[in-house]
């Protein structure tokens, strides 16, 4: 149809593990299969996985890291909460030569925290 492969994005449904303990595994297997079969970008509503559970951030961080490893390329998330997870995962998967993107992200986040603290004071 003439659509470049990099312009195709598949968004598999992410269900909460609070209602089905196998829900995350189904999504992760889907990500891996779609990536291998079609080579397209994969988007996620990543925080859906933790809906209704305590300490959602920890669950979301773990799920997002696993999803990235299996081929997820974009995610609908709060970058102030999960941006570091994305950068750290890329670093650990060898996708960030010399840790440059991780360090740049960390420094920018640190400056932002300092600016917010100065405003509050």
C-alpha positions as CSV (number, residue, x, y, z in Angstrom):
1,X,0.0,0.0,0.0
2,X,3.0,2.3,-0.1
3,X,3.1,3.0,3.7
4,X,6.7,2.9,5.0
5,X,7.2,0.3,7.7
6,X,8.5,2.9,10.1
7,X,5.1,4.8,9.8
8,X,3.1,1.8,11.0
9,X,2.3,1.5,14.7
10,X,0.5,-1.4,16.3
11,X,-1.0,-0.8,19.8
12,X,-1.7,-4.1,21.6
13,X,-4.2,-3.9,24.4
14,X,-2.6,-3.8,27.9
15,X,-4.9,-5.2,30.5
16,X,-4.4,-5.0,34.3
17,X,-2.8,-7.8,36.1
18,X,-5.0,-6.9,39.0
19,X,-7.9,-8.8,37.3
20,X,-5.8,-11.4,35.4
21,X,-2.4,-12.4,36.6
22,X,-1.5,-13.6,33.0
23,X,-2.5,-10.3,31.3
24,X,1.0,-8.8,31.2
25,X,2.5,-12.0,29.8
26,X,-0.1,-12.1,27.0
27,X,0.7,-8.5,26.0
28,X,4.5,-9.2,26.2
29,X,4.1,-12.2,24.0
30,X,2.1,-10.2,21.6
31,X,4.7,-7.5,21.4
32,X,7.4,-10.1,20.7
33,X,5.3,-11.8,18.0
34,X,4.2,-8.6,16.2
35,X,7.8,-7.2,16.2
36,X,9.3,-10.5,14.8
37,X,6.5,-11.1,12.3
38,X,6.0,-7.5,11.0
39,X,8.9,-5.4,12.2
40,X,6.6,-2.4,12.9
41,X,6.6,0.1,15.8
42,X,4.7,-1.0,18.9
43,X,2.9,1.5,21.1
44,X,1.6,0.8,24.6
45,X,-0.8,2.3,27.2
46,X,1.8,0.9,29.7
47,X,0.2,2.1,32.9
48,X,-3.0,0.1,32.2
49,X,-1.1,-2.9,33.5
50,X,-1.1,-1.7,37.1
51,X,-4.7,-0.3,37.3
52,X,-6.3,-1.0,40.7
53,X,-3.1,-2.1,42.4
54,X,-0.9,-0.4,45.0
55,X,2.6,1.0,44.1
56,X,1.6,1.3,40.4
57,X,4.9,3.0,39.6
58,X,7.0,-0.1,40.4
59,X,4.7,-2.3,38.3
60,X,4.8,0.2,35.4
61,X,8.6,0.5,35.5
62,X,9.1,-3.3,35.4
63,X,6.5,-3.8,32.7
64,X,7.8,-1.1,30.5
65,X,11.4,-2.4,30.8
66,X,10.2,-5.9,29.7
67,X,8.1,-4.4,26.9
68,X,11.0,-2.4,25.5
69,X,13.3,-5.5,25.6
70,X,10.7,-7.4,23.6
71,X,10.3,-4.7,21.0
72,X,8.0,-1.9,22.2
73,X,9.1,1.3,20.6
74,X,6.8,3.9,22.1
75,X,4.5,4.2,25.1
76,X,1.8,6.4,26.4
77,X,3.3,7.2,29.8
78,X,4.0,10.0,32.2
79,X,7.6,11.0,31.2
80,X,8.3,12.5,34.6
81,X,7.7,9.1,36.2
82,X,8.9,6.7,33.5
83,X,11.4,8.6,31.4
84,X,14.3,7.4,33.5
85,X,13.1,3.8,33.1
86,X,13.1,4.2,29.4
87,X,16.6,5.7,29.3
88,X,17.9,3.1,31.8
89,X,16.5,0.3,29.8
90,X,18.0,1.5,26.6
91,X,21.3,1.9,28.4
92,X,21.2,-1.7,29.8
93,X,20.2,-3.1,26.4
94,X,23.3,-1.6,24.8
95,X,21.3,1.1,22.8
96,X,23.0,4.1,24.4
97,X,26.7,4.2,23.5
98,X,28.9,5.6,26.3
99,X,25.7,6.3,28.3
100,X,25.3,9.6,26.6
101,X,21.5,9.8,26.4
102,X,21.1,8.5,29.9
103,X,23.5,11.1,31.3
104,X,21.9,13.9,29.3
105,X,18.4,12.9,30.5
106,X,19.6,12.6,34.1
107,X,21.3,16.1,34.0
108,X,18.2,17.7,32.5
109,X,15.9,16.1,35.0
110,X,18.2,17.2,37.8
111,X,18.1,20.8,36.6
112,X,14.3,20.7,36.4
113,X,14.1,19.4,40.0
114,X,16.4,22.2,41.2
115,X,14.3,24.8,39.3
116,X,11.1,23.5,40.9
117,X,12.7,23.4,44.3
118,X,13.8,27.0,43.9
119,X,10.3,28.1,42.9
120,X,8.8,26.4,45.9
121,X,11.3,28.1,48.3
